[in-house]
Amino acid sequence: MLMYTAWLDLPPEKHDEAGVRLRGTLEKDGYRVSTFRRCRHPKETMVLEARPESGGPFIGIQSAAEKATELSIGFDSPCMLPPFDTQEEQ
């Protein structure tokens, strides 16, 4: 299992808006959202977790960094291929 992660600089007061927009996009693309928690900085961070209904890579998005000044966006992939790529026959 591999996890690809990217970080986005974003002030904590914008994390909820980003989470709501990303949730809508993921649901439209066939993902089932299993967790969504709004940011209550500094005690709680925004968390969004989803997986495609048809199976596929897990996506986790959450407030990150010491002062929650970033969003961490991670994709789990069950193999060495990037998410959504397919293995070619040799």
Backbone as a ProteinNet text record, in pm:
[ID]
protein_1_A
[PRIMARY]
MLMYTAWLDLPPEKHDEAGVRLRGTLEKDGYRVSTFRRCRHPKETMVLEARPESGGPFIGIQSAAEKATELSIGFDSPCMLPPFDTQEEQ
[TERTIARY]
85.4	0	89.9	63.5	135.4	39.1	88.6	6.5	77.2	8.5	56.9	-3.2	78.1	30	78.2	-10.3	23.6	-24.9	40.6	2	-32.3	-137.4	-186	-183.9	-111.7	-112.5	-250.3	-316.2	-450.5	-476.2	-519.9	-547.5	-659.3	-654	-753.4	-897.5	-920.6	-1058.9	-1117.1	-1034.9	-1084	-1093.6	-1055.3	-1055.8	-1196.5	-1294.7	-1431.7	-1486.8	-1466.4	-1514.3	-1451.1	-1320.7	-1252.2	-1309.1	-1332.6	-1388.1	-1525.2	-1611	-1746.3	-1739.4	-1654.7	-1641.8	-1583.5	-1479	-1419.7	-1517.9	-1595.6	-1696.6	-1796.8	-1844.7	-1939.5	-1881.3	-1757	-1690.2	-1672	-1627	-1606.9	-1738.4	-1845.1	-1974.9	-2024.8	-2003.6	-2044.3	-1966.7	-1842	-1756.9	-1772.8	-1873.5	-1902.7	-1835.6	-1784.5	-1723.6	-1828.8	-1810.4	-1894.4	-1811.9	-1861	-1790.5	-1822.7	-1718.8	-1738.1	-1718.3	-1640.2	-1613.5	-1608.5	-1678	-1661.8	-1678.9	-1573.4	-1577.2	-1526.7	-1601.5	-1562.5	-1450.1	-1376	-1264.5	-1316.8	-1269	-1296.6	-1160.4	-1084.1	-946.4	-940.9	-852.4	-739.3	-765.6	-884.7	-906.8	-930	-1002.4	-1031.6	-997.2	-949.9	-916.2	-1021.5	-1026.8	-1118.2	-1068.4	-1161.2	-1128.3	-1234.3	-1190.3	-1278.7	-1217	-1294.1	-1245.7	-1349.6	-1302.9	-1395.8	-1331.4	-1417.5	-1374.6	-1478	-1433.1	-1529.1	-1627.4	-1753.4	-1855	-1813.4	-1747	-1709.4	-1575.5	-1517.7	-1386	-1278.8	-1170	-1062.9	-989.9	-907.3	-820.7	-897.2	-858.5	-908.5	-851.4	-933	-886.9	-909.5	-805.3	-815.1	-765.7	-845.9	-811.1	-828	-725.9	-738.9	-648.8	-685.5	-600.9	-468.8	-359.8	-227.3	-136.9	-20.8	82.6	49.7	149.1	135.6	22.1	7.5	-97.3	-211.9	-228.1	-335.5	-337	-220.1	-210.4	-205.1	-220.9	-216.9	-327.9	-365.9	-449.8	-360.2	-373.5	-303.6	-404.2	-365.8	-453.2	-379.1	-434.5	-367.6	-453.7	-389.9	-456.2	-385.4	-458.8	-400.7	-412.5	-306	-305.3	-257.1	-325.6	-288.3	-163	-102.9	14.6	111.3	209.5	311	265.3	146.4	96.1	28.9	36.2	-38.2	-188.5	-266.1	-410.1	-474	-561.8	-643.2	-565.4	-432.5	-360.3	-388.3	-372	-392	-261.8	-247.8	-128.8	-136.3	-28.6	-22.8	38.2	-15.7	41.6	172.5	270.6	401.5	410.4
-117.3	0	123.5	215.3	342.3	456.5	562.9	681.8	799	862.7	985	1101	1198.7	1310.7	1442.5	1541.6	1677.8	1772.3	1885.6	1986	2114.8	2178	2302.1	2410.2	2520.5	2632.3	2697.7	2700.6	2757.4	2798	2922.8	2964.7	2880.3	2854.3	2768	2813.1	2942.9	2989.9	2951.8	2901.7	2859.5	2707.3	2633.1	2487.8	2431.4	2486.3	2435.3	2453.9	2571.7	2598	2499.9	2476.9	2381.8	2241.5	2202.2	2070	2050.6	2151.2	2142.5	2129.7	2209.1	2203.9	2070.5	2023	1894.5	1779.8	1787.3	1684.7	1676.7	1791.5	1794	1733.9	1767.4	1714.2	1563	1515.6	1372.1	1295.3	1345.9	1278.4	1275.8	1384.4	1390.2	1288.6	1261.5	1167.4	1022.9	996.1	859.2	812.9	905.5	869.3	871.1	783.2	783.4	845.1	954.5	1024	952	903.3	831.2	921.3	1028.2	1120.6	1262.5	1353	1494.8	1570.2	1640	1719.7	1858.5	1957.4	2096.6	2138.1	2238.7	2291.6	2376.8	2348	2430.4	2465.2	2538.3	2572.7	2646.5	2618.6	2527.1	2387.8	2361.1	2232	2117.4	2140.9	2035.4	2083.2	1992.4	2025.3	1969.2	2023.8	1973.2	1837.1	1742.3	1608.2	1566	1511.7	1458.2	1327.7	1218	1088.4	1027.7	971.2	916.4	801.7	717.9	605.9	590.3	555.2	535.9	423.6	441.5	337.2	208	218.7	101.1	42.2	91	45.7	130.9	144	227.7	296.1	393.6	454.6	537.8	521.3	602.5	743.1	843.6	982.3	1040.1	1098.6	1164.3	1307.7	1401.1	1543.5	1597.4	1667.7	1721.6	1842.2	1922.6	2033.6	1976.9	2041.8	1989.1	2101.7	2066.5	2157.1	2198.1	2248.6	2280.9	2378.9	2478	2578.6	2563	2444.9	2414.7	2514.3	2549.4	2646	2576.5	2445.5	2369.8	2265.8	2221.9	2104	1992.2	1876.2	1757.2	1675.9	1639	1561.5	1432.2	1319.2	1191	1092.4	1011.6	906.2	775.4	672.4	540.2	461.9	394.6	310.5	171.7	64.7	-69	-125	-50.9	-104.4	9.5	-19.5	78.6	175.6	157.5	246.2	368	482.4	598.7	568.8	636.3	613.3	623.9	532.1	524.7	477.6	454.6	393.6	245.3	180.4	37.7	-29.9	-155.4	-233.2	-274.7	-252.7	-295.6	-434.2	-517.5	-651.1	-640.2	-719.6	-717.8	-828
0	0	0	-88.7	-93.4	-67.2	-6.8	12.2	-52.2	-143	-205.9	-128.3	-90.5	-11.4	-70.1	-68.3	-110.3	-1.5	11.2	110.1	37.6	84.1	25.9	133.8	109.2	204.9	201.2	317.1	325.5	469.7	493.5	631.2	693.6	823.9	888.9	868.4	856.8	838.4	702	611.2	479.8	467.1	569.9	562.5	547.4	619.4	608.1	467.1	410.5	274.4	176.2	189.3	102.7	122.5	247.3	275.9	216.3	226.5	169.9	18.1	-44.8	-190.9	-237	-167.3	-203	-179.4	-72.8	-45.8	-160.3	-205.6	-316.7	-443.5	-471.8	-591.2	-580	-464.3	-445.3	-457.9	-397.3	-405.6	-549.8	-621.7	-762.3	-846.2	-806.5	-878.2	-829.8	-746.1	-705.7	-577.7	-498	-370.1	-260.4	-162.1	-42.3	68.9	124.2	232.2	363.1	429.9	556.2	677.2	661	771.4	717.5	785.3	757.5	888.4	928.7	1052	1018.6	1060.2	1036.5	1131.1	1090.1	1167.9	1284	1401.5	1519.4	1579.7	1501.2	1534	1667.4	1756.8	1743.6	1799.3	1856	1921.2	1824	1716.5	1620.3	1480.4	1398.6	1261.4	1166.6	1045.3	943.9	897.3	885.8	837.9	736.8	624	520.6	472.9	479	433.6	340.2	228.3	130	52.8	-4.4	-87.4	-199.7	-320.8	-429.4	-397.4	-437.7	-417.9	-486.6	-601.3	-680.1	-637.8	-531	-487.6	-551.2	-485.3	-537.1	-424.6	-457.6	-356.1	-253.3	-128.5	-17.4	-31.5	-2	-2.3	136.7	193.5	322.7	311.5	360.1	355.1	496.6	545.9	681.5	701.8	801.4	841.7	890.7	852.5	886.8	932.8	976	1025.5	1168.8	1235.8	1377.9	1404.3	1320.7	1342.1	1243.9	1183.7	1088.1	972.7	922.6	812.2	676.5	674.5	549.9	550	429.1	414	362.7	421	375.2	293.9	172	84.1	50.9	91.7	70.7	-4.6	-89.8	-166.3	-135.6	-96.2	-77.5	-206.9	-244.1	-363.4	-321.9	-365.1	-321.3	-388.6	-480.3	-549.5	-583.6	-664.6	-700.5	-808.7	-861.9	-966.2	-903.1	-969.4	-919.9	-919.4	-834.9	-829.7	-968.3	-998.9	-1121	-1244.2	-1236.3	-1347.2	-1347.4	-1461	-1470.2	-1512.5	-1472.4	-1506.5	-1652.6	-1726.1	-1865.8	-1871.1	-1960.7	-1978	-2052.6	-2014.1	-2078.2	-2180.4
[MASK]
++++++++++++++++++++++++++++++++++++++++++++++++++++++++++++++++++++++++++++++++++++++++++

